């Protein structure tokens, strides 16, 4: 039955369907950016493809590049990418990264299937979940494996090749097999193009209980002894025969598509039949308007396109989007239920957020003296010669900490300390930008296209793996925050070092994808999942991962602040939108609310926050702490404490539950004072006086935090209302004018 919703999205309600039932340690990251503008142009576009795609006709000088290096630790991409792709920067934190690392034979979760490839075959799995109280992961079993019966060069060990990729898809070719797989995220079908009159082999680790076809031999139904039912569709008749665990075909050319019937529910079969003839070969995401994202798929065949949406997609589907939602067509997933959506394009719309230098609510004047007193002590302690670290991560945190002091000084109208802070920021940031920092610095790797550190170019473990593209947005986000503040309070310095600043930003925020770019498109940000991935060129059985969502938010927030400092509206708009999406994703998948349906009940009951989120796993543990250290689990999702933290933790009721869940961990011996500070900051959202008393008793602070910053946070808490509000409340224009 079709019924229209207010937002013009048509819902197709089908019959009631049954729902399906239910590492080695890594370091901290940094963020990249778009091509730097010319130092002489006052308001250059931030991106290779600016948000609104205006064409600027004034000439720009070549973008600044840090000195080139030949890294001894990063892998060679050439075995896995087609030769025409090697002339452009390549993705380092993507949803298909396992396919291009080491032997390329670790699985990737390309919703709704786990996909694993080797040199001669591709296996797909409809994954089941393994659940414990502090982790969940999906289990790969090669339910079906597709290969050529006779390879054209059977002795060749050449690996599969990525022949094209985009935001929503990757195309994988099996050499000497005449097989091309269009792996499109969210497609309920696995689609393969077979050429050259190739005989196919399709095997399973299970036993085939029944095997039947329609009269045209364009659809086969395969029932296995693990209770799975698979459908195979072909664009033209195909002759298949089978034995107990394998199927073979005669010579065939055309399209074949595979799909599992969730829970072997026959009610889904008519839907698969209806949409089997239209298939996507690629998909891209367009940041076409502020706080709006559009998905477009390149499709072939005939009829309408059926895809699957995850829970955040469904929340963001726009009012003016003419798509059909198949509410009862559902797949189970570690990310929550995936629901069928019919349409060639989707429009996702986010509530706008305002990027502000200072607190959203402001500091009451009666609190100024106490904050100023702490501020004077913290500024007095600023001394570059006392910095003992040369780690890009920890150094960046110290820079960002000092920059916070400058903005707080402005907010409490105590400008006397600004000169000392400005000097500290210049003395600490400039050497990283002009190459004079002793012991480390930024370099450019042309093999993949991106920044590495001097230490990281020879040691893959240095700087938390920055040299193998780990945690780029985390590290660089801290630097960008310091640069933005320094450019604000010292515009002359900002103008001088703008090319270097933009080069840091471009490493993880480039929008374009072409051979003229120095960096890949949005290195860390995943435009399908709508959040970032931190891990880079390291093979993991569960795919990419990210620990700290708050540090990811900081990266895009800091880039937007840099746009404000330089008067760059494109950078402000892009940074704001990426920050808004990262926040929504954190609230969807990292923040675990009581009663939520995203995760199984046992996991939801035991956890209020995810530690490390993997593409194929959820872990309560952290890279540096076990699940029981809840103060670390909370703190790593809060730091650094900023004005935008209020938007990230806008659900006061959830914050209250999160703190209540965390507080017992503080009774453990050896809990760090720095972690306590973040818990008390969260407590201050709903209990200002209680949190203030605890903050004043702290004996130490996180290296990116300070007493000044904690007092500022507590004293900018208003009378918070219980409940959850859309982030739109932080856009005053929308509040007043809509």
C-alpha positions as CSV (number, residue, x, y, z in Angstrom):
1,X,0.0,0.0,0.0
2,X,1.4,3.4,-1.0
3,X,0.9,6.3,1.3
4,X,2.4,9.8,1.1
5,X,4.2,11.4,4.0
6,X,4.3,15.1,4.7
7,X,7.8,15.3,3.4
8,X,6.7,14.0,0.0
9,X,8.7,10.8,0.6
10,X,6.4,8.0,-0.5
11,X,6.3,5.0,1.7
12,X,5.7,1.6,0.1
13,X,4.4,-0.7,2.8
14,X,4.7,-4.3,1.8
15,X,3.5,-7.4,3.7
16,X,4.7,-7.7,7.2
17,X,8.2,-9.1,7.1
18,X,10.0,-10.9,9.8
19,X,13.1,-9.2,11.2
20,X,16.4,-11.0,11.3
21,X,17.6,-11.9,14.8
22,X,20.2,-10.5,15.9
23,X,43.6,-5.9,17.7
24,X,46.8,-4.7,17.5
25,X,46.9,-1.2,18.9
26,X,46.9,1.9,16.8
27,X,47.8,5.6,17.4
28,X,46.3,9.0,17.1
29,X,45.5,10.9,13.8
30,X,45.8,14.2,11.9
31,X,43.7,16.0,9.3
32,X,44.3,17.0,5.6
33,X,42.9,19.8,3.3
34,X,42.2,21.5,0.0
35,X,44.7,23.2,-2.3
36,X,46.2,26.3,-0.7
37,X,45.2,29.7,-2.2
38,X,47.7,32.2,-3.4
39,X,49.1,34.4,-0.7
40,X,48.1,37.4,-2.7
41,X,44.4,36.6,-3.2
42,X,42.3,37.8,-0.3
43,X,39.5,35.2,-0.5
44,X,40.6,32.2,-2.4
45,X,38.5,29.1,-2.7
46,X,39.2,26.5,-0.1
47,X,38.6,23.5,-2.3
48,X,39.7,22.1,-5.7
49,X,35.9,21.9,-6.3
50,X,34.3,24.7,-4.2
51,X,31.0,24.0,-2.5
52,X,29.0,26.1,-5.0
53,X,31.3,25.3,-8.0
54,X,31.8,28.9,-8.9
55,X,34.7,29.4,-11.3
56,X,37.3,31.9,-10.3
57,X,39.0,33.5,-13.2
58,X,41.8,35.3,-11.4
59,X,45.0,33.3,-11.6
60,X,46.3,31.4,-8.6
61,X,49.9,30.5,-8.0
62,X,50.8,26.8,-7.7
63,X,49.7,25.4,-4.3
64,X,52.4,25.3,-1.7
65,X,53.8,21.8,-1.1
66,X,56.0,20.7,1.8
67,X,59.3,19.2,0.7
68,X,59.0,15.9,-1.0
69,X,60.2,12.7,0.5
70,X,60.5,9.0,-0.4
71,X,59.0,7.2,2.5
72,X,60.6,3.9,3.4
73,X,57.5,2.6,5.2
74,X,54.5,3.1,3.0
75,X,53.3,0.3,0.7
76,X,53.4,0.5,-3.1
77,X,49.9,1.1,-4.5
78,X,50.8,0.1,-8.1
79,X,49.9,-3.6,-7.9
80,X,46.3,-2.9,-7.0
81,X,45.2,0.2,-8.9
82,X,44.9,0.4,-12.7
83,X,47.6,2.4,-14.3
84,X,45.4,5.3,-15.3
85,X,44.6,5.9,-11.6
86,X,48.2,6.0,-10.4
87,X,48.7,9.5,-11.8
88,X,46.3,11.0,-9.2
89,X,46.3,11.0,-5.4
90,X,44.9,7.7,-4.0
91,X,42.6,7.1,-1.1
92,X,44.3,6.0,2.2
93,X,41.4,5.7,4.6
94,X,38.6,4.3,2.4
95,X,35.9,1.8,2.8
96,X,37.8,-0.6,0.4
97,X,41.3,0.0,1.8
98,X,41.9,-3.7,2.6
99,X,41.6,-4.5,-1.1
100,X,44.8,-2.5,-1.8
101,X,47.0,-3.5,1.1
102,X,49.4,-6.4,1.5
103,X,47.8,-9.3,-0.5
104,X,44.5,-7.5,-0.8
105,X,42.7,-10.6,0.6
106,X,41.1,-9.2,3.8
107,X,37.3,-8.7,3.7
108,X,35.5,-5.3,3.6
109,X,32.0,-4.6,4.7
110,X,30.2,-3.2,1.7
111,X,26.7,-3.1,3.1
112,X,24.9,-5.4,3.3
113,X,27.6,-8.0,2.4
114,X,31.1,-8.8,3.6
115,X,33.3,-9.1,0.4
116,X,36.6,-10.8,0.1
117,X,38.7,-11.1,-3.0
118,X,41.9,-12.8,-4.0
119,X,43.6,-13.0,-7.4
120,X,41.2,-15.4,-9.0
121,X,37.8,-15.2,-7.1
122,X,35.5,-13.1,-5.1
123,X,33.6,-14.3,-2.1
124,X,30.5,-12.8,-0.5
125,X,29.1,-13.4,2.9
126,X,25.8,-12.4,4.5
127,X,27.3,-11.9,7.9
128,X,26.0,-13.1,11.2
129,X,26.9,-11.2,14.4
130,X,29.0,-12.3,17.4
131,X,27.9,-10.5,20.5
132,X,29.6,-10.0,23.9
133,X,28.8,-7.4,26.5
134,X,31.6,-5.0,25.3
135,X,32.0,-5.8,21.6
136,X,30.1,-6.9,18.5
137,X,31.6,-8.1,15.3
138,X,30.3,-9.6,12.1
139,X,31.5,-13.1,11.0
140,X,32.7,-13.7,7.5
141,X,31.9,-17.0,5.9
142,X,32.3,-17.5,2.2
143,X,28.7,-18.2,1.5
144,X,29.2,-17.9,-2.3
145,X,32.5,-17.7,-4.2
146,X,32.5,-16.6,-7.8
147,X,35.3,-17.3,-10.3
148,X,36.0,-18.2,-13.9
149,X,36.0,-21.9,-14.5
150,X,39.0,-21.6,-16.8
151,X,41.3,-18.5,-16.4
152,X,42.9,-17.2,-19.6
153,X,46.2,-17.3,-17.8
154,X,45.9,-19.9,-15.1
155,X,49.5,-19.5,-13.9
156,X,49.2,-15.8,-13.3
157,X,49.4,-14.7,-9.7
158,X,48.4,-11.1,-10.6
159,X,46.1,-9.6,-8.0
160,X,42.7,-8.1,-8.5
161,X,42.7,-4.5,-9.8
162,X,40.7,-1.5,-8.7
163,X,39.7,0.0,-12.1
164,X,37.6,2.8,-10.7
165,X,36.3,4.1,-7.4
166,X,34.1,6.8,-6.1
167,X,32.4,7.9,-2.8
168,X,29.8,5.2,-3.0
169,X,31.4,2.5,-5.0
170,X,34.5,0.6,-6.1
171,X,34.9,-1.5,-9.3
172,X,37.1,-4.6,-8.9
173,X,38.5,-6.5,-11.9
174,X,39.8,-10.1,-11.7
175,X,42.6,-10.3,-14.2
176,X,42.6,-13.2,-16.7
177,X,39.1,-14.1,-15.5
178,X,36.9,-11.7,-17.5
179,X,35.0,-10.7,-14.3
180,X,34.3,-7.2,-13.2
181,X,32.5,-6.6,-10.0
182,X,30.5,-3.4,-9.4
183,X,30.7,-3.0,-5.6
184,X,28.2,-0.3,-4.8
185,X,27.6,0.5,-1.1
186,X,24.1,-0.3,0.0
187,X,23.1,-2.4,-3.0
188,X,21.1,-5.4,-1.9
189,X,22.6,-7.2,-5.0
190,X,26.2,-8.1,-5.8
191,X,26.6,-7.3,-9.5
192,X,29.2,-8.9,-11.8
193,X,29.9,-8.2,-15.5
194,X,31.1,-11.3,-17.3
195,X,32.8,-10.9,-20.7
196,X,34.4,-13.0,-23.3
197,X,32.1,-16.0,-23.2
198,X,33.4,-17.1,-19.8
199,X,32.3,-20.3,-18.0
200,X,31.7,-19.6,-14.4
201,X,32.3,-21.5,-11.2
202,X,30.1,-20.7,-8.1
203,X,31.0,-22.6,-4.9
204,X,29.8,-22.5,-1.3
205,X,31.1,-23.9,2.0
206,X,27.6,-25.1,2.7
207,X,25.6,-27.9,1.0
208,X,23.1,-27.0,-1.7
209,X,19.7,-28.4,-0.7
210,X,17.7,-27.3,-3.7
211,X,18.4,-25.6,-6.9
212,X,15.8,-24.4,-9.4
213,X,15.4,-21.9,-12.3
214,X,12.6,-20.1,-14.1
215,X,11.7,-21.2,-17.6
216,X,13.9,-18.5,-19.2
217,X,17.0,-19.6,-17.2
218,X,17.5,-15.9,-16.1
219,X,16.7,-16.5,-12.4
220,X,17.9,-19.3,-10.1
221,X,16.9,-20.0,-6.5
222,X,19.6,-21.7,-4.4
223,X,18.8,-23.0,-0.9
224,X,21.6,-24.0,1.4
225,X,21.8,-26.1,4.4
226,X,22.6,-23.1,6.7
227,X,19.0,-21.9,6.1
228,X,20.1,-19.3,3.6
229,X,18.3,-18.8,0.3
230,X,20.2,-17.0,-2.5
231,X,18.8,-15.6,-5.7
232,X,20.8,-15.4,-8.9
233,X,19.7,-13.2,-11.8
234,X,21.2,-12.9,-15.3
235,X,20.7,-10.4,-18.1
236,X,20.4,-13.3,-20.6
237,X,19.8,-17.0,-20.3
238,X,22.6,-18.9,-18.5
239,X,22.9,-22.7,-18.2
240,X,23.9,-23.7,-14.7
241,X,24.4,-27.2,-13.3
242,X,25.3,-28.1,-9.7
243,X,26.5,-30.7,-7.3
244,X,26.5,-30.8,-3.5
245,X,28.5,-27.5,-3.1
246,X,29.2,-26.0,-6.4
247,X,27.6,-24.7,-9.6
248,X,29.1,-24.3,-13.1
249,X,27.9,-22.6,-16.2
250,X,28.4,-22.8,-19.9
251,X,30.2,-20.0,-21.7
252,X,28.4,-16.8,-20.7
253,X,28.6,-13.0,-21.4
254,X,26.4,-10.5,-19.6
255,X,25.4,-9.4,-16.1
256,X,24.8,-11.7,-13.2
257,X,23.5,-10.5,-9.9
258,X,23.4,-12.3,-6.5
259,X,21.1,-11.5,-3.5
260,X,20.2,-13.2,-0.3
261,X,16.7,-13.4,0.9
262,X,16.9,-12.1,4.5
263,X,15.7,-14.8,6.9
264,X,14.9,-16.7,3.7
265,X,11.6,-14.7,3.7
266,X,9.7,-15.4,0.5
267,X,7.9,-12.1,0.9
268,X,11.1,-10.3,-0.3
269,X,11.4,-12.3,-3.5
270,X,8.9,-10.3,-5.5
271,X,10.7,-7.1,-4.6
272,X,14.1,-8.6,-5.7
273,X,12.4,-9.7,-9.0
274,X,10.9,-6.3,-9.6
275,X,14.3,-4.4,-9.2
276,X,16.7,-7.1,-10.5
277,X,17.0,-5.5,-14.0
278,X,18.4,-2.1,-12.9
279,X,21.9,-2.1,-11.5
280,X,24.3,0.6,-10.3
281,X,27.9,0.7,-11.6
282,X,29.1,3.6,-9.5
283,X,27.8,6.3,-7.2
284,X,29.0,9.7,-6.1
285,X,28.1,12.2,-3.4
286,X,27.8,15.9,-4.1
287,X,28.1,18.7,-1.5
288,X,25.9,20.8,-3.7
289,X,24.4,23.2,-1.2
290,X,25.2,24.2,2.4
291,X,24.2,21.4,4.8
292,X,22.9,19.3,1.9
293,X,24.3,16.2,0.4
294,X,23.1,14.5,-2.7
295,X,23.8,10.9,-3.8
296,X,23.7,10.1,-7.5
297,X,24.2,6.6,-9.0
298,X,25.2,5.8,-12.5
299,X,22.8,2.9,-13.4
300,X,22.3,0.5,-16.3
301,X,19.6,-1.9,-17.3
302,X,16.0,-0.8,-17.1
303,X,13.5,0.0,-14.4
304,X,13.9,1.7,-11.0
305,X,17.0,1.5,-8.8
306,X,16.7,-0.2,-5.4
307,X,19.3,0.6,-2.7
308,X,19.5,0.3,1.1
309,X,19.7,3.2,3.6
310,X,21.2,3.0,7.1
311,X,19.5,4.7,10.1
312,X,21.2,8.1,9.7
313,X,20.3,8.2,6.0
314,X,16.7,7.7,6.9
315,X,16.7,10.5,9.4
316,X,18.3,12.9,6.9
317,X,16.3,12.1,3.7
318,X,15.1,15.5,2.6
319,X,11.5,16.8,2.6
320,X,11.8,17.6,-1.1
321,X,13.2,14.2,-2.1
322,X,11.0,12.1,-4.4
323,X,12.1,8.7,-3.3
324,X,10.1,5.6,-2.2
325,X,11.0,4.0,1.1
326,X,10.2,0.2,1.3
327,X,9.6,0.3,5.0
328,X,9.3,-3.5,5.4
329,X,12.3,-4.4,3.2
330,X,15.0,-4.7,5.8
331,X,18.5,-6.2,6.2
332,X,20.1,-6.6,9.5
333,X,23.5,-4.8,10.0
334,X,26.0,-3.9,12.6
335,X,25.0,-0.3,11.9
336,X,21.3,-0.9,12.5
337,X,18.6,-1.9,10.1
338,X,19.2,-1.2,6.4
339,X,15.9,-0.2,4.7
340,X,15.1,-0.3,1.0
341,X,14.9,3.1,-0.8
342,X,13.9,3.4,-4.5
343,X,15.3,6.3,-6.5
344,X,18.2,7.3,-8.8
345,X,19.3,10.0,-6.4
346,X,18.8,10.9,-2.7
347,X,19.0,14.3,-1.0
348,X,20.2,14.3,2.6
349,X,19.6,17.5,4.6
350,X,21.2,18.4,7.9
351,X,20.2,21.0,10.5
352,X,22.7,23.9,10.2
353,X,25.2,24.5,12.9
354,X,26.9,27.8,13.6
355,X,30.7,27.9,13.8
356,X,31.7,30.3,16.6
357,X,35.0,31.4,18.0
358,X,33.5,31.7,21.5
359,X,30.9,30.0,23.7
360,X,27.4,29.8,22.4
361,X,25.8,31.1,25.6
362,X,28.5,33.4,26.8
363,X,30.2,33.9,30.2
364,X,28.4,35.9,32.9
365,X,30.5,38.8,34.1
366,X,30.5,37.8,37.7
367,X,32.7,34.8,36.7
368,X,35.3,36.9,34.9
369,X,37.6,37.4,37.9
370,X,38.0,33.7,38.6
371,X,38.6,32.8,35.0
372,X,41.1,35.7,34.6
373,X,43.0,34.5,37.7
374,X,43.4,31.0,36.2
375,X,44.1,32.5,32.8
376,X,47.1,34.6,34.1
377,X,48.6,31.5,35.7
378,X,48.2,29.4,32.6
379,X,49.6,32.0,30.3
380,X,52.6,32.6,32.6
381,X,53.4,28.9,32.3
382,X,53.6,29.1,28.5
383,X,57.2,28.5,27.4
384,X,58.2,26.8,24.2
385,X,61.5,25.7,25.7
386,X,59.6,23.6,28.2
387,X,58.0,21.5,25.5
388,X,59.7,18.1,25.5
389,X,57.7,16.3,22.8
390,X,58.3,16.4,19.1
391,X,55.3,14.2,18.4
392,X,53.0,15.9,15.8
393,X,50.0,14.7,17.9
394,X,51.0,15.9,21.4
395,X,52.7,19.0,20.0
396,X,49.5,19.9,18.2
397,X,47.5,19.5,21.4
398,X,49.8,22.0,23.2
399,X,49.4,24.5,20.4
400,X,45.6,24.1,20.5
401,X,45.6,24.4,24.3
402,X,47.3,27.8,24.1
403,X,45.0,29.0,21.4
404,X,42.0,28.3,23.6
405,X,43.6,30.7,26.2
406,X,43.6,33.5,23.6
407,X,39.9,33.1,22.8
408,X,38.9,32.8,26.4
409,X,40.9,36.0,27.1
410,X,38.8,37.7,24.4
411,X,35.6,36.4,25.8
412,X,36.3,37.6,29.4
413,X,37.6,40.9,28.0
414,X,41.1,40.5,29.4
415,X,43.4,41.3,26.5
416,X,46.6,41.9,28.5
417,X,47.6,38.3,28.0
418,X,47.1,38.2,24.2
419,X,50.7,39.3,23.3
420,X,52.2,36.5,25.4
421,X,49.9,33.9,23.8
422,X,50.6,35.3,20.3
423,X,54.3,35.0,20.8
424,X,54.0,31.4,22.1
425,X,51.8,30.4,19.1
426,X,54.2,32.0,16.6
427,X,57.2,30.4,18.2
428,X,55.6,26.9,18.3
429,X,53.7,26.9,15.0
430,X,56.1,28.7,12.6
431,X,58.9,26.1,12.8
432,X,56.5,23.3,11.7
433,X,55.4,25.5,8.7
434,X,58.8,26.7,7.5
435,X,60.7,23.4,8.1
436,X,63.0,24.6,11.0
437,X,61.5,22.5,13.7
438,X,64.2,20.3,15.2
439,X,63.5,16.6,15.2
440,X,60.3,16.5,13.1
441,X,58.2,18.3,10.5
442,X,55.8,17.9,7.6
443,X,56.9,16.4,4.3
444,X,55.0,15.4,1.1
445,X,54.7,11.8,-0.1
446,X,53.9,11.7,-3.9
447,X,53.3,7.9,-3.9
448,X,49.8,8.1,-2.4
449,X,49.6,11.9,-2.3
450,X,49.7,13.4,1.1
451,X,51.6,14.6,4.1
452,X,53.8,12.5,6.3
453,X,56.1,13.5,9.1
454,X,59.9,13.3,9.1
455,X,59.7,10.7,11.9
456,X,56.9,8.9,10.2
457,X,58.7,8.6,6.8
458,X,61.1,6.1,8.3
459,X,59.1,4.6,11.2
460,X,55.5,3.5,10.7
461,X,54.9,3.6,14.4
462,X,56.1,7.2,14.9
463,X,53.6,10.0,15.5
464,X,50.8,7.3,16.0
465,X,51.2,6.1,12.4
466,X,50.9,9.5,10.8
467,X,53.5,8.4,8.2
468,X,51.2,5.6,7.1
469,X,48.2,8.0,6.9
470,X,46.8,7.2,10.4
471,X,44.9,9.8,12.3
472,X,45.7,12.7,10.0
473,X,42.6,14.7,10.8
474,X,43.3,14.4,14.5
475,X,46.8,15.8,14.4
476,X,46.2,18.4,11.7
477,X,43.0,19.5,13.4
478,X,45.0,20.6,16.4
479,X,47.4,22.5,14.2
480,X,44.6,24.2,12.2
481,X,43.0,25.3,15.4
482,X,46.2,27.0,16.5
483,X,46.7,28.5,13.1
484,X,43.1,29.8,12.9
485,X,43.5,31.6,16.2
486,X,46.9,33.0,15.4
487,X,45.7,34.3,12.0
488,X,42.8,35.9,13.8
489,X,45.0,37.8,16.4
490,X,48.0,38.3,14.1
491,X,46.6,38.8,10.5
492,X,50.1,39.7,9.2
493,X,51.4,36.3,10.3
494,X,48.3,34.7,8.9
495,X,48.9,36.2,5.5
496,X,52.5,35.2,5.4
497,X,51.8,31.5,6.3
498,X,48.5,31.1,4.5
499,X,49.9,28.8,1.8
500,X,51.3,26.4,4.4
501,X,48.1,26.5,6.4
502,X,46.0,25.6,3.4
503,X,48.3,22.8,2.5
504,X,47.8,21.3,5.9
505,X,44.0,21.6,5.5
506,X,44.0,20.3,2.0
507,X,45.6,17.0,3.1
508,X,42.3,15.9,4.5
509,X,39.7,18.3,3.0
510,X,40.3,18.4,-0.7
511,X,37.0,18.0,-2.6
512,X,38.3,17.5,-6.1
513,X,39.5,14.3,-7.6
514,X,41.8,14.7,-10.5
515,X,45.5,14.5,-11.5
516,X,46.1,18.2,-10.7
517,X,45.2,17.6,-7.0
518,X,48.0,17.0,-4.5
519,X,45.7,15.2,-2.1
520,X,42.9,12.6,-2.5
521,X,39.3,13.6,-2.1
522,X,38.3,13.9,1.6
523,X,41.0,11.6,2.9
524,X,39.3,10.6,6.2
525,X,35.6,11.5,5.7
526,X,33.3,8.7,4.5
527,X,30.4,10.3,2.5
528,X,28.3,7.1,2.8
529,X,28.7,6.4,6.6
530,X,28.8,10.2,7.2
531,X,31.8,10.1,9.5
532,X,35.6,9.8,9.4
533,X,37.9,6.9,9.5
534,X,41.2,7.4,11.3
535,X,43.2,4.3,10.3
536,X,45.2,4.6,7.1
537,X,47.5,2.1,5.3
538,X,47.3,-0.7,7.8
539,X,45.5,-3.9,7.1
540,X,42.8,-4.8,9.6
541,X,40.5,-7.8,9.4
542,X,37.6,-5.5,10.5
543,X,38.4,-2.7,8.0
544,X,38.9,1.0,8.9
545,X,38.3,2.3,12.4
546,X,37.9,5.5,14.4
547,X,38.3,6.1,18.1
548,X,37.7,9.8,18.9
549,X,34.7,11.4,17.2
550,X,35.4,14.6,19.2
551,X,38.8,15.0,17.7
552,X,37.3,14.4,14.3
553,X,34.7,17.1,14.9
554,X,37.6,19.4,16.0
555,X,39.3,18.9,12.7
556,X,36.4,20.2,10.6
557,X,35.5,22.8,13.2
558,X,39.1,24.1,13.2
559,X,39.1,24.2,9.4
560,X,35.9,26.2,9.4
561,X,37.5,28.6,12.0
562,X,40.4,29.0,9.7
563,X,38.0,29.9,6.9
564,X,36.6,32.6,9.2
565,X,40.1,33.9,9.9
566,X,40.9,34.1,6.2
567,X,37.4,35.3,5.0
568,X,37.0,32.1,3.0
569,X,33.3,31.3,2.9
570,X,33.8,28.0,0.9
571,X,36.0,26.7,3.7
572,X,33.6,27.8,6.4
573,X,30.7,26.1,4.6
574,X,32.5,22.9,3.9
575,X,34.1,22.6,7.4
576,X,30.7,23.4,9.0
577,X,28.9,20.7,7.0
578,X,31.5,18.0,7.6
579,X,31.5,18.9,11.3
580,X,27.7,18.6,11.4
581,X,27.7,15.2,9.7
582,X,30.5,13.9,12.0
583,X,28.4,15.1,15.0
584,X,25.2,13.3,13.7
585,X,27.2,10.1,13.1
586,X,28.8,10.2,16.6
587,X,25.3,10.6,18.1
588,X,24.0,7.7,16.0
589,X,26.8,5.1,16.4
590,X,29.2,6.1,19.2
591,X,26.7,7.5,21.7
592,X,24.7,4.5,23.0
593,X,21.3,5.5,24.4
594,X,19.2,3.3,26.6
595,X,16.4,1.9,24.5
596,X,18.1,2.6,21.2
597,X,17.5,-0.1,18.5
598,X,20.8,0.4,16.6
599,X,22.7,-2.3,18.6
600,X,21.5,-5.6,20.2
601,X,19.9,-5.1,23.7
602,X,22.8,-6.8,25.6
603,X,25.3,-4.4,24.2
604,X,23.1,-1.4,24.6
605,X,22.4,-2.3,28.2
606,X,26.1,-2.5,29.1
607,X,27.5,0.5,27.2
608,X,26.9,4.2,26.9
609,X,29.6,4.9,24.5
610,X,31.6,2.9,21.9
611,X,35.3,2.9,22.3
612,X,36.6,2.1,18.8
613,X,34.1,1.9,16.0
614,X,35.3,-0.4,13.1
615,X,33.6,-0.9,9.8
616,X,32.8,-4.4,10.8
617,X,33.1,-4.3,14.6
618,X,32.1,-2.3,17.7
619,X,34.6,-2.4,20.6
620,X,34.2,-1.1,24.1
621,X,38.0,-1.1,24.5
622,X,40.3,1.7,23.4
623,X,43.7,1.5,21.7
624,X,45.2,2.5,25.1
625,X,42.7,1.3,27.7
626,X,40.5,-1.7,28.5
627,X,36.7,-1.4,28.5
628,X,36.5,-1.0,32.3
629,X,38.4,2.3,32.1
630,X,35.1,4.1,31.4
631,X,36.6,7.5,32.2
632,X,38.9,7.1,29.2
633,X,36.0,5.9,27.0
634,X,34.1,9.1,27.9
635,X,37.0,11.4,27.8
636,X,38.3,10.4,24.3
637,X,34.8,11.2,22.9
638,X,34.9,14.7,24.6
639,X,38.4,16.1,24.1
640,X,39.2,18.8,23.1
641,X,36.7,20.9,25.1
642,X,35.4,23.6,22.7
643,X,32.4,25.7,21.9
644,X,31.2,23.0,19.5
645,X,31.3,20.4,22.2
646,X,28.0,21.8,23.3
647,X,26.5,20.8,19.9
648,X,28.1,17.3,20.1
649,X,26.5,16.7,23.5
650,X,23.2,18.5,23.0
651,X,21.2,15.7,24.5
652,X,21.2,16.6,28.2
653,X,19.4,13.4,29.2
654,X,22.0,11.3,27.5
655,X,24.8,13.2,29.1
656,X,23.3,12.6,32.5
657,X,23.1,8.8,31.8
658,X,26.7,8.8,30.4
659,X,28.2,10.5,33.4
660,X,26.2,8.2,35.8
661,X,27.6,5.2,33.8
662,X,31.1,6.5,34.0
663,X,31.5,7.8,37.6
664,X,32.0,4.4,39.3
665,X,35.2,4.0,37.3
666,X,36.7,7.0,39.2
667,X,36.9,4.7,42.3
668,X,39.7,2.7,40.6
669,X,43.2,3.4,41.8
670,X,45.4,5.4,39.4
671,X,42.7,7.3,37.4
672,X,44.3,10.3,35.8
673,X,43.3,13.8,36.8
674,X,43.1,14.7,33.1
675,X,40.3,12.2,32.4
676,X,38.4,13.3,35.5
677,X,38.3,16.8,34.1
678,X,36.4,15.7,31.1
679,X,33.9,13.8,33.2
680,X,33.3,16.8,35.4
681,X,32.9,19.0,32.3
682,X,30.1,16.7,31.1
683,X,28.6,16.8,34.6
684,X,28.6,20.5,34.4
685,X,26.0,20.4,31.6
686,X,23.3,19.4,34.1
687,X,24.9,20.1,37.5
688,X,27.0,23.3,37.2
689,X,27.7,23.9,40.9
690,X,28.6,20.3,41.7
691,X,31.0,20.1,38.7
692,X,32.6,23.4,39.6
693,X,33.4,22.2,43.0
694,X,35.1,19.1,41.6
695,X,37.0,21.0,38.9
696,X,38.5,23.3,41.5
697,X,39.9,20.3,43.4
698,X,41.7,18.8,40.3
699,X,45.5,18.5,40.7
700,X,46.2,18.2,37.0
701,X,44.8,18.5,33.5
702,X,45.0,16.8,30.1
703,X,47.8,18.1,28.0
704,X,45.3,19.7,25.7
705,X,43.2,21.2,28.5
706,X,43.7,23.7,31.4
707,X,42.0,25.0,34.5
708,X,41.1,28.1,32.5
709,X,39.3,26.1,29.8
710,X,37.4,24.0,32.4
711,X,36.3,27.1,34.3
712,X,35.2,28.7,31.0
713,X,33.2,25.6,30.1
714,X,31.5,25.4,33.5
715,X,30.7,29.1,33.6
716,X,29.2,29.0,30.1
717,X,26.7,26.4,31.1
718,X,23.2,27.8,31.3
719,X,20.0,26.4,32.7
720,X,20.0,23.3,30.5
721,X,16.7,21.7,29.6
722,X,16.4,18.0,29.7
723,X,15.8,16.2,26.4
724,X,17.2,16.3,23.0
725,X,17.2,19.2,20.6
726,X,18.2,19.3,16.9
727,X,21.4,21.1,16.3
728,X,19.3,23.7,14.4
729,X,18.8,25.5,17.7
730,X,22.4,26.7,17.4
731,X,21.7,28.5,14.2
732,X,20.1,31.8,15.4
733,X,19.2,32.9,11.9
734,X,17.0,29.8,11.5
735,X,15.6,30.3,15.0
736,X,14.6,33.9,14.3
737,X,13.9,34.0,10.6
738,X,12.2,30.6,9.8
